[in-house]
Amino acid sequence: MHVSRSEATTLAHRIYDALTQNGPVKCDFEEIEAFVLEAKPAVLIFDWTNVELDKLLGAFNALPFATTSVRMRHPTGFLFFLINVNAVTSRASRQPVFAEDVGWRHDKSSRENLAGCLGNDRFIGFVLGFPEMAIRTFEPNKRARFYVPFVRFKAVRFFNWAMFRCQMRWQGRRKVDVRNPDGYPIFSWIAFGEGRDPDEALLVEHIRRCYSRD
């Protein structure tokens, strides 16, 4: 059952408010709204260092679709993924070869796949809904970012930003944002070369349909 934009906004506010009661949330409201609308197959929340996972899950009980959750250790705490099981399973069915390439095993259940493969960057991109070309081209082309540490000074922050932009241009990298109707980037990825990802138009249309439901 799909929810309307107004229903999704109300539910997303309720979820966001519940999450913020448990500690600092490094996830924007717009991402949660996109997840509720099923414009986004998974949502990623950062740094749950002192919160019990059960307390987080309770905030998502009202969602109108089946979900599963995965918690991964991170250098600064934890990464918490909440995943729309049906959406990711549907993608694995639509793109069976690519799904296998990123680590999906069709002889396992969806929850088994989702529980066991999130240490793989390509699999994470698959679950988060990034286009196939973006995932396939990123891994062989990714480079370490050059930056100066101790970035509390504005001049150093500007230098890091300028170096990042130069490095992006030098490596043929560019940032792609696919936005919701309010201009918020629901999906963002690094692309290589000048060609447009053929899946981008499909993603834009999918987001448009999700947000246009009355």
C-alpha positions, 0 to 999 in steps of 0.5 A: 500500500502506497501512501500519499505525499501528505500522509508521508510527510506526517508519518516522516515527521512522527518518525523523525521526532521519535528518532531525535528523542533518542540522540543526535540524528545524522539523517535529514527529514527529507531522506526519511520522507523519501523512504516513506514514499518509497522513492528511496529503497533504503535510508542510512543513519549515522553514528548511533553510539549510545542508542539501543537498536530496538528503540530506533526500530520502534519509530518505524513500526507505522511504515506500510511496507516490510522492512529489515535493519542492519547495523554496521560498526563505523570508526565514529560509531555505527551505521544504521540501515533501514531497508525496504525489503520488497523494493530491494528484492524487486531490483534484484529480480529486475537486474539479476546479473548485476545483483549477483555481481554486487553480491546478491545470492538468488538461492538465499532469502532477501533478509539473508542477503541484506544481513550478510553483504553490507560490508561491500561498498557496491552492495551498499550502493545497490541497496541505496538505489544508485544506478548500475553504471554509477556503481560499476564505474565508481570502484575502478576509478575512485581515488583518495581525496587530497585534503589538509587536516584540522579544518576549523579555519575558514581558509583551510576549509576553502582550500580543501573545497577548492582542491576537491573540485580540482581533483574532481575535474582532473579525474573526470569526476562529477557529482550527480544529484537527483532531487525531490520536487522541493530541490533536495537531493534524494540521490547523489553519486559520483559519475565519470566522463560526460555521458549521462547515466541511462538510469537517471531519467528512470530514477527521476520519473520514479521520484516524480510519481512517488511525490505526485501521489495525492 
